[in-house]
Amino acid sequence: MRDIDLALFTGVDIPIPECQIIIHQPSIKEISMIGEKGFLAGIQVLCIDKDQFKEGKTDLSNTTNFQIFMTIMQEKEAKETKECVLEVFSLIIPNTKVTLTPRALLLNYNGTNIIIDEGNFDNFQEILRQVFCLKKKEDDFNPANVQAAKIAEKIKKGRARVAHLKGDDVGSVYARYISTLTVGLRISIDKLINCTIYQINDMLERFSL
């Protein structure tokens, strides 16, 4: 695994030499422009891991993550999923046209055609999992550590009770995280919404300590 801890902490763009692209770490504010639900749906597909399906009866030992990803993207019923994935691409590689071919993703990037396929998809996924704090072999986003997760869960349960009484939706996960940090660390919302997911998770971890 590449050493990108400092890059994650500072929020700078991260190159992936194997793919010949540079990944932009979007802020919470930028993510809100495409919608949190769509973002989460898109990034989950991009970071799909065949080990998630080990408990099922399907034998995927000879199947790659890229093959599963391409199968999902080519399903006729997956129009909304495909749109979510393309919206995520608009955040992480801005101003890039993405075309799905039968065997690869073709990116028109800075006037150059770049291919993401079987040979470099794992490298692409590795960086995305670190940027978006998505633990391998798990099916959900996670705060940086157990204590931070407990804090987030308490907030979620509290809001859920109120929402249940009011008949409302519980709302945004990241909005709850930012609300907690605003009160706990006395940092303005304006500053927090310009942080990346990694930075927010790191602050949750520090706050829990």
Wavefront OBJ file of the C-alpha trace (Angstrom):
o trace
v 0.000 0.000 0.000
v 1.358 3.424 -0.986
v 2.308 5.978 1.651
v -0.272 8.735 1.125
v -1.124 9.473 4.774
v 0.168 13.060 4.649
v -1.583 13.705 1.330
v -4.842 12.432 2.839
v -4.364 14.664 5.882
v -3.652 17.803 3.835
v -6.395 17.101 1.279
v -4.215 17.540 -1.815
v -4.836 15.785 -5.120
v -3.326 12.300 -5.286
v -1.707 10.845 -8.436
v -2.243 7.226 -9.417
v 0.698 6.473 -11.732
v -0.694 3.076 -12.772
v -3.801 4.807 -14.159
v -2.055 7.995 -15.316
v -4.622 10.116 -13.484
v -4.747 12.424 -10.472
v -7.549 11.973 -7.942
v -9.117 15.072 -6.407
v -10.232 14.695 -2.794
v -13.665 16.359 -2.802
v -14.813 18.400 0.169
v -18.088 17.752 1.968
v -19.405 20.882 0.269
v -18.511 19.523 -3.176
v -20.101 16.160 -2.362
v -23.312 17.928 -1.362
v -23.586 19.301 -4.901
v -24.360 15.828 -6.275
v -26.197 14.591 -3.175
v -24.949 12.366 -0.390
v -27.063 9.322 -1.277
v -25.945 9.367 -4.895
v -22.334 9.839 -3.861
v -22.431 6.924 -1.425
v -24.121 4.691 -4.001
v -21.537 5.561 -6.641
v -18.472 5.137 -4.452
v -19.740 1.804 -3.114
v -19.912 0.462 -6.671
v -16.473 1.827 -7.566
v -15.011 0.176 -4.458
v -16.893 -3.105 -4.893
v -15.057 -6.030 -3.305
v -15.772 -9.631 -4.246
v -14.922 -10.715 -0.686
v -18.185 -9.062 0.389
v -20.002 -11.941 -1.288
v -18.025 -14.821 0.218
v -20.913 -15.845 2.469
v -23.130 -16.460 -0.545
v -23.279 -19.594 -2.653
v -21.678 -17.997 -5.717
v -18.068 -18.972 -6.387
v -16.157 -15.788 -7.240
v -12.650 -17.189 -6.802
v -11.911 -16.697 -10.508
v -13.721 -13.369 -10.739
v -12.064 -9.969 -10.265
v -13.468 -6.818 -8.696
v -13.269 -5.173 -12.099
v -15.400 -7.883 -13.692
v -18.062 -7.441 -10.991
v -17.946 -3.673 -11.448
v -18.372 -3.962 -15.222
v -21.253 -6.414 -14.814
v -23.085 -3.939 -12.583
v -22.429 -1.037 -14.944
v -23.677 -2.941 -17.992
v -26.971 -4.069 -16.482
v -29.933 -2.410 -18.187
v -31.691 -1.982 -14.845
v -28.708 -0.156 -13.332
v -29.245 3.203 -15.058
v -29.400 5.140 -11.773
v -26.343 3.325 -10.411
v -24.365 4.161 -13.542
v -25.368 7.829 -13.211
v -24.191 7.845 -9.578
v -20.813 6.398 -10.602
v -20.397 9.017 -13.330
v -21.265 11.779 -10.841
v -18.550 10.491 -8.505
v -16.110 10.639 -11.412
v -17.119 14.286 -11.959
v -15.933 14.970 -8.392
v -12.733 12.956 -8.244
v -11.519 13.664 -11.803
v -13.157 16.969 -12.782
v -13.676 17.977 -16.415
v -13.202 14.422 -17.615
v -15.511 12.613 -20.015
v -16.046 8.975 -19.006
v -17.177 6.376 -21.546
v -18.052 2.792 -20.675
v -16.793 0.256 -23.246
v -17.325 -3.529 -23.082
v -13.900 -4.099 -21.510
v -12.823 -0.822 -19.915
v -13.571 2.669 -18.707
v -12.298 5.224 -21.200
v -11.454 8.628 -19.719
v -10.808 11.669 -21.857
v -8.507 13.368 -19.355
v -6.772 16.665 -20.164
v -7.097 15.898 -23.863
v -5.635 12.422 -23.419
v -7.485 9.113 -23.520
v -6.852 7.096 -20.363
v -7.973 3.498 -19.845
v -9.011 1.955 -16.541
v -9.327 -1.775 -16.972
v -8.430 -5.157 -15.510
v -4.778 -4.195 -15.249
v -5.063 -1.079 -13.095
v -8.527 -1.103 -11.500
v -7.189 -2.512 -8.217
v -4.723 0.402 -7.967
v -7.611 2.807 -8.576
v -9.724 1.131 -5.880
v -6.882 1.138 -3.338
v -6.592 4.930 -3.459
v -10.357 5.480 -3.421
v -10.776 3.301 -0.317
v -8.183 5.373 1.529
v -9.520 8.726 0.321
v -13.084 7.907 1.355
v -12.254 5.877 4.484
v -13.979 2.828 3.078
v -12.632 -0.246 4.782
v -11.977 -3.214 2.539
v -14.373 -6.144 2.873
v -16.986 -4.002 4.593
v -20.145 -2.571 3.149
v -20.360 0.848 4.741
v -18.391 3.991 5.479
v -16.792 4.062 8.890
v -15.500 6.782 11.188
v -11.800 6.594 11.941
v -12.065 4.435 15.042
v -14.456 2.633 17.342
v -14.957 5.533 19.736
v -15.775 7.914 16.897
v -18.229 5.351 15.572
v -19.914 5.178 18.976
v -20.294 8.951 19.086
v -21.770 8.991 15.602
v -24.118 6.134 16.471
v -25.382 7.902 19.599
v -26.102 11.004 17.570
v -27.804 8.904 14.918
v -30.006 7.139 17.456
v -30.913 10.402 19.156
v -31.844 12.058 15.884
v -33.677 8.921 14.797
v -35.886 9.059 17.904
v -36.750 12.695 17.251
v -37.300 12.024 13.563
v -39.552 9.089 14.405
v -41.678 11.278 16.652
v -41.896 13.944 13.970
v -42.285 11.465 11.118
v -39.170 12.880 9.427
v -36.184 11.368 7.664
v -33.054 11.041 9.855
v -31.021 13.071 7.327
v -27.406 13.292 6.283
v -24.657 11.228 7.903
v -22.006 13.851 7.229
v -24.258 16.663 8.430
v -24.487 14.858 11.773
v -20.704 14.462 11.929
v -20.173 18.143 11.172
v -22.823 19.177 13.688
v -21.024 17.160 16.359
v -17.619 18.666 15.542
v -19.015 22.188 15.383
v -20.226 21.912 18.974
v -17.455 19.664 20.320
v -14.439 21.394 18.782
v -15.950 24.863 18.288
v -15.033 24.925 14.621
v -17.293 26.876 12.277
v -19.528 24.981 9.879
v -18.020 26.958 6.975
v -14.580 25.519 7.728
v -15.819 21.972 8.258
v -17.814 21.730 5.032
v -14.620 22.507 3.128
v -12.872 19.508 4.709
v -12.538 16.131 3.012
v -14.085 12.922 4.314
v -10.682 11.794 5.567
v -10.172 15.055 7.477
v -13.641 14.872 9.045
v -13.020 11.285 10.146
v -9.629 12.251 11.558
v -11.235 15.039 13.597
v -13.874 12.630 14.886
v -11.097 10.350 16.056
v -9.269 13.194 17.845
v -12.516 14.406 19.392
v -13.305 10.938 20.719
v -9.936 10.867 22.493
l 1 2 3 4 5 6 7 8 9 10 11 12 13 14 15 16 17 18 19 20 21 22 23 24 25 26 27 28 29 30 31 32 33 34 35 36 37 38 39 40 41 42 43 44 45 46 47 48 49 50 51 52 53 54 55 56 57 58 59 60 61 62 63 64 65 66 67 68 69 70 71 72 73 74 75 76 77 78 79 80 81 82 83 84 85 86 87 88 89 90 91 92 93 94 95 96 97 98 99 100 101 102 103 104 105 106 107 108 109 110 111 112 113 114 115 116 117 118 119 120 121 122 123 124 125 126 127 128 129 130 131 132 133 134 135 136 137 138 139 140 141 142 143 144 145 146 147 148 149 150 151 152 153 154 155 156 157 158 159 160 161 162 163 164 165 166 167 168 169 170 171 172 173 174 175 176 177 178 179 180 181 182 183 184 185 186 187 188 189 190 191 192 193 194 195 196 197 198 199 200 201 202 203 204 205 206 207 208 209
